[in-house]
Amino acid sequence: MKKPFLLFFLCIIYQLTQAQTAENLDREKLLNYYQAQQYTEAAQYLQSIYSDSTDINKIKQLAYANLMAGKLPEATGFYLKVLKIDSNNFNAYKQLAKLDTDLQSPLRKAYLLKANQLNNQDAEVATGLADLYFKNIQFNKAEEILDSALAADSTNLLLLNAKMPVSMALKKYPEAIKAGKMLFGSTYISAENLFFQMALSYRAIRDYKTATSYLQKAIKEGISQKTASYYGLLGDSYESLNQNKEALEVYKRGLLFENNGSLYYNIALLYEDKLNDKKNAISYYSQYLNNIKDPQKQKRHIAFIKNKIEELKR
């Protein structure tokens, strides 16, 4: 039996032993439903016994059984019934926020705010609320919520996964790096994305050598639509270290994954400015021009590149 189910199972046993006996509840029958994970049957059975009950523990049972059965409107109704009896019930607010399928709805935010006020250490609530603030570009509020929860559990991976992009948005790169290091091996974030965020953070503090290492790891983790961009940043990191031959190699390697206009431009600049190779600079500037997707919007830039090509031909 899986641990989450075991905990739920033990909670049910406790609640049943606390329940009044007036309603002819067949406890063994109900426990068999839970043990077999027949939540729909359990919800129906509880409804037949507790339909008119005002006892908060019984309503909680109805709410959770319907939630586990996937009967979300019914579960929502019972959690709202819980709040009518206990307006400060943390679990009810937390579950109602989860049940709201509109992630940006004002009501969901209100549930998360209230739940966080009641318990600012709960990781799920804190990350849900912080994510809302993050998406609305309220980075300081997101940080405040996460830091409060992390003060109680500084190694919580769910919180650290939310903390890293918030710290990067606030340009607190050492904090982002610290969080990232604790996320190694975590299932909350893919290794590719984690290595990429680490690389960006190290680039931001001008540690190009370490950034280069993480970009190489990101590339190795998976070939994706971002691969050409990774190679572009890797090449730029090599340039920052004055390792121009290595930069040229990785820029060209990036072209194997995508005919990326920016890579052509970077290669042309490298040939022109650092390798003093006019012939290849002209060639890659020309290829860059051929890969501009919307020439009408970049007329001035195109004219600038054409003029540069003419100057290099002299």
Secondary structure, DSSP 8 states (H G I E B T S, - for coil): --HHHHHHHHHHHHHHHHS-STT---HHHHHHHHHTT-HHHHHHHHHHHHTT---HHHHHHHHHHHHHTT-HHHHHHHHHHHHHH-TT-HHHHHHHHHH---TT-HHHHHHHHHHHHH-TT-HHHHHHHHHHHHHTT-HHHHHHHHHHHHHH-TT-HHHHHHHHHHHHHTT-HHHHHHHHHHTTT-SSS-HHHHHHHHHHHHHHTT-HHHHHHHHHHHHHH---TTHHHHHHHHHHHHHHTT-HHHHHHHHHHHTTT---HHHHHHHHHIIIIIS--HHHHHHHHHHHHHT-S-GGGGHHHHHHHHHHHHHHH-
